[in-house]
């Protein structure tokens, strides 16, 4: 949490973003980025990005999570709500 201290109290939002993303993008090394907009965060209105890796269809793990102003326009979008 020392690199993203604003994420300390965001466990529920992280889980919600992975389970119900608005957008999924492909990462650089096989990971996936689940993205969801939140109108109120510890920083202001931001997108939450949760970087995760799937082991199989029913299992995976979260690598990191952070807030950003907007999703990357350079990444490949795999799915959008």
C-alpha positions as a printed Julia matrix, in Angstrom:
81×3 Matrix{Float64}:
   0.0     0.0     0.0
   2.95    2.36    0.3
   2.92    3.05   -3.45
  -0.85    3.66   -3.48
  -1.8     4.76    0.06
  -5.2     6.01   -1.2
  -6.12    2.35   -1.79
  -5.92    1.39    1.92
  -9.71    1.52    2.46
 -10.8     0.47   -1.03
 -11.11   -3.33   -0.71
 -14.85   -3.4    -1.53
 -14.4    -1.2    -4.6
 -11.5    -3.34   -5.82
 -13.62   -6.49   -5.57
 -16.61   -4.76   -7.18
 -14.44   -3.58  -10.08
 -13.15   -7.1   -10.76
 -16.62   -8.65  -10.51
 -18.52   -5.91  -12.42
 -16.1    -3.91  -14.59
 -17.17   -1.31  -17.12
 -14.14   -2.06  -19.27
 -11.45   -4.73  -19.55
  -8.14   -4.0   -21.22
  -5.18   -6.25  -22.02
  -2.01   -5.67  -20.01
   1.54   -5.84  -21.32
   2.46   -9.24  -19.84
  -0.71  -11.34  -19.98
  -2.5    -9.6   -17.13
  -5.93   -8.0   -17.45
  -7.08   -4.56  -16.32
 -10.61   -4.29  -14.93
 -11.75   -0.67  -14.96
 -14.73    1.07  -13.39
 -15.63    4.73  -12.87
 -16.4     6.05   -9.39
 -17.86    9.56   -9.01
 -16.45    9.86   -5.47
 -13.1     8.48   -4.33
 -10.49    9.6    -1.77
  -8.97   11.67   -4.6
 -12.05   13.0    -6.54
 -13.98   11.35   -9.37
 -11.67    8.7   -10.83
 -11.5     5.4   -12.64
 -10.35    2.47  -10.55
  -7.99    0.12  -12.38
  -7.48   -3.36  -10.94
  -4.66   -5.31  -12.54
  -5.19   -9.05  -12.21
  -4.2   -12.37  -13.7
  -6.54  -15.3   -14.32
  -5.3   -18.77  -13.45
  -8.42  -20.32  -14.98
 -12.06  -19.32  -15.49
 -12.84  -19.62  -11.77
  -9.57  -18.51  -10.17
  -7.1   -15.65  -10.33
  -5.29  -13.06   -8.26
  -4.95   -9.29   -8.05
  -1.55   -7.76   -8.73
  -2.27   -4.11   -7.93
  -4.96   -1.45   -8.03
  -4.88    2.31   -8.51
  -7.0     5.33   -9.39
  -6.53    7.23  -12.66
  -8.16   10.09  -14.55
  -9.07    7.94  -17.55
  -8.4     4.5   -19.03
  -5.4     4.18  -21.31
  -6.14    4.92  -24.95
  -3.08    2.87  -25.97
  -4.17   -0.5   -24.56
  -6.29   -3.06  -26.38
  -9.88   -3.09  -25.11
 -11.14   -6.67  -24.78
 -14.6    -5.9   -23.42
 -16.74   -2.86  -22.75
 -20.13   -2.56  -21.08
